[in-house]
């Protein structure tokens, strides 16, 4: 006679902080017909393993391969909410440093937002799940997707599922999750192709700059890869709020403007040095 779900032993899963959004409840009872790994059990309630920083079964820290049989209590913690425990097994290696990302085809606007902040983001409109997982693993990138099944692929190490539908709020989530504020370098990367921007004199790019902009601005940058030319025009003021919330201030929109936010520092690679 086969046990029905009501007859099976259960594991009580307690979810903490933002993991409640994924599980749909703070506490979930999960039937266990045969011994199963905690990775499988946690993902069965909608929480991809890259979202988890610590697991504790009946108060004891365990790894993703630990097997439960029923009757246990499983606590699931996200990053920054895990209990301080030097003996707890690491569920994944540290996040890549510098932070690099790969985003699925539905997160094109988020891709542009993160590139605005200066982060290396791999994005292709034709990439399928296998491509995305492969890039995440082979290039040591953090996978960003709202497809939780994709994040649950066994080979994926680092990843995050943005909760919001709004790209600006999604960017804020990613900034907070991966500690990006101190790492941001706004307007140093091409939002179109992901290439690095380099400062160039007007004489080198004059043919690509409209006459009015040549007269109005004295700072220009060019993408190393696609060769697109950029200058800090009025659009920078429109982005200032987003950049201030998620990184360091944007460069001044024009030469000599005392009311424009300035970069806190400039390096030889900074495409927007102060004139």
Buried (B, 14 or more C-beta within 10 A) or exposed (E): EEEEEEEEBBBEBBBBEBBBEBBEEEEBEBBBBEEBBBBBBBBBBBBBBBBBBBBBBEEEBBEBEBBBEBEBBBBBBBBEEBEEEEEBEEBBEEBBEEBBBBBBBEBEBBBBBBBBBBBBBBBEEEBEBEBBBBBBBEEBBBBBBBBBEBBBBEEBBBBBBBEEEEBBEBBBBBBEBBEBEEBBBBBBBBBEBBBBBBBBEBEEBEEBBEEEBBEBBBBBBBBEEEEBBBBBBEEBBEBBEBBEEBBBBBBBBBEEEEEBBBBEEBEEEBBBBEE
